[in-house]
């Protein structure tokens, strides 16, 4: 492979995911302080090609990344509110229902890796969609991992790491405990809570 050919290959790899309309939206949003302009940010995301429903508010412009056609992988329903610091990793589909509320610095991550051998723990690439039902509330710094569905009306406590599906209308008020508290709470909880906790936290 010639140097010119190698240069073209590298340039394609580096530039193939540039998205001019999204870049323009980011630049315009950067002129706004966090908080004011929440409807404007939603409009800018629509301009960039994302499916954003009416009445949606973004307290800051979300961090959006992923390879390929990311615009086709995000769908947000009506009357949602997203606080500052939202991260949307669009390696796979993210679907968010109506009247959903996010606290600050929520992360939705649709890709990961299988655990590899000792010399390279980040093994083969994996991905899965994330779906969040109508009316759900995710507290500050909740992280939702690939392949998870959060049921309609669920409440996820601040700082939770959601690794498995969560049922409808359940409150994750005990999520986020340390390992000892987790074991004690799990031992004293009824079966519905036990299943919920096991689905939503990985104890140390």
C-alpha positions in Angstrom: 0.0 0.0 0.0 1.5 3.3 -1.0 1.8 6.3 1.3 -0.9 8.1 -0.6 -3.3 5.2 -0.3 -2.6 4.8 3.4 -3.2 8.5 3.9 -6.5 8.3 2.1 -7.5 5.3 4.2 -6.6 7.1 7.4 -8.4 10.3 6.3 -11.6 8.3 5.5 -11.4 6.6 8.9 -10.9 10.0 10.7 -13.5 12.0 8.8 -16.2 9.5 7.8 -18.3 10.3 10.9 -18.2 14.0 10.7 -21.7 15.4 10.8 -21.9 19.0 9.6 -25.4 19.7 10.8 -24.7 18.3 14.2 -21.5 20.3 14.4 -23.5 23.5 13.5 -26.0 22.7 16.2 -23.3 22.3 18.7 -21.7 25.6 17.8 -25.0 27.5 18.1 -25.8 25.8 21.4 -22.4 26.7 22.8 -23.5 30.3 22.7 -26.2 29.5 25.3 -25.5 29.1 29.1 -26.8 25.9 30.7 -30.5 26.2 31.5 -31.8 29.0 29.2 -32.5 28.0 25.6 -33.8 24.5 26.4 -36.4 24.6 23.6 -33.8 26.0 21.2 -31.5 23.0 21.9 -34.3 20.6 21.0 -34.9 22.6 17.8 -31.2 22.4 17.0 -31.3 18.6 17.4 -34.2 18.4 15.1 -32.2 20.5 12.6 -29.4 18.0 12.9 -31.8 15.2 11.9 -32.8 13.6 15.2 -36.4 12.5 16.0 -37.3 14.8 18.9 -40.9 15.1 19.9 -42.8 18.3 20.8 -42.4 20.0 24.2 -39.0 18.4 24.8 -36.4 20.4 26.9 -32.6 20.1 27.0 -30.9 22.0 29.8 -27.6 21.7 28.0 -26.7 20.2 24.6 -26.2 16.5 24.9 -23.0 14.7 24.1 -23.8 12.5 21.2 -21.4 10.0 19.6 -21.3 6.7 17.7 -20.3 5.3 14.4 -22.5 5.4 11.3 -26.0 6.7 10.9 -26.6 7.9 14.5 -29.5 10.2 13.5 -31.6 7.2 12.7 -31.0 5.6 16.1 -32.5 8.2 18.5 -36.2 8.7 19.1 -37.5 10.9 21.9 -41.2 11.2 22.7 -43.2 14.2 23.9 -42.8 16.5 26.9 -39.5 15.1 28.1 -36.9 17.0 30.3 -33.2 16.3 30.1 -31.0 18.0 32.7 -27.4 19.1 32.1 -24.6 16.7 31.0 -26.6 14.1 29.1 -24.6 11.5 27.2 -26.1 9.5 24.4 -23.9 6.9 22.9 -25.6 5.8 19.7 -23.9 2.7 18.6 -27.4 1.1 18.7 -30.9 2.4 19.0 -32.1 4.6 21.9 -35.9 5.0 22.3 -37.2 7.3 25.0 -41.0 7.6 25.6 -43.2 10.5 26.6 -43.0 12.5 29.8 -39.6 11.1 30.7 -37.3 13.0 33.1 -33.5 12.8 33.4 -31.4 14.3 36.2 -28.0 15.7 35.6 -25.2 13.7 33.9 -27.2 10.7 32.9 -25.4 8.3 30.5 -27.0 5.9 28.0 -24.4 3.6 26.6 -25.4 1.1 23.9 -22.0 -0.5 23.3 -19.5 -2.4 25.4 -17.1 -5.4 25.2 -17.1 -8.9 26.3 -14.4 -9.7 28.9 -11.3 -10.8 27.2 -8.1 -12.6 28.3 -5.7 -11.2 30.9 -3.5 -9.4 28.3 -6.5 -7.6 26.7 -9.6 -7.4 29.0 -11.7 -5.4 26.6 -12.7 -8.3 24.3 -15.1 -8.5 21.3 -17.4 -5.6 20.7 -21.0 -5.9 21.8 -24.0 -3.6 21.4 -27.7 -3.5 22.3 -30.6 -1.0 22.2 -31.8 1.0 25.2 -35.6 1.7 25.7 -37.1 3.9 28.4 -40.8 3.8 28.9 -43.3 6.6 29.3 -43.1 8.6 32.5 -39.8 7.2 33.8 -37.6 9.3 36.0 -33.8 8.7 36.0 -32.0 10.5 38.8 -28.6 12.3 38.7 -25.7 10.3 37.2 -27.7 7.2 36.4 -25.9 5.0 33.8 -27.9 2.7 31.6 -26.0 0.0 29.8 -26.6 -1.8 26.4 -29.6 -3.9 25.9 -31.6 -2.5 28.9 -35.3 -1.7 28.9 -36.6 0.6 31.7 -40.4 0.2 32.1 -43.0 2.9 32.0 -43.2 4.8 35.3 -40.1 3.4 36.8 -37.9 5.6 39.1 -34.1 5.0 39.1 -32.2 6.4 42.0 -29.2 8.8 41.6 -25.9 7.0 40.9 -27.4 3.7 39.8 -25.9 1.5 37.1 -28.7 -0.3 35.3 -27.4 -3.5 33.8 -30.7 -5.4 33.3 -34.3 -4.7 32.4 -36.4 -2.9 35.1 -40.1 -3.6 35.5 -42.9 -1.1 35.2 -43.7 1.5 37.8 -41.1 0.4 40.4 -39.1 2.7 42.5 -35.4 2.2 42.7 -35.0 4.0 46.0 -32.7 1.4 47.4 -30.4 1.3 44.4 -27.0 2.8 44.9 -26.2 1.3 48.3 -22.8 0.0 49.1 -22.2 -3.8 49.0 -22.9 -4.5 52.7 -26.1 -2.4 52.7 -27.1 -4.1 49.4 -26.8 -7.5 50.9 -28.7 -6.5 54.0 -31.5 -4.9 52.0 -31.7 -7.8 49.7 -32.0 -10.2 52.5 -34.9 -8.3 54.2 -36.7 -7.3 51.0 -39.7 -9.1 49.5 -39.4 -10.9 46.2 -40.5 -8.0 44.0 -37.8 -5.8 45.5 -35.2 -8.5 45.4 -35.7 -9.0 41.7 -35.6 -5.3 41.2 -32.3 -4.7 43.1 -30.6 -7.6 41.4 -31.5 -6.2 38.0 -30.3 -2.7 38.7 -27.0 -2.8 40.7 -23.8 -4.8 40.6 -22.5 -5.0 44.2 -18.8 -4.9 44.8 
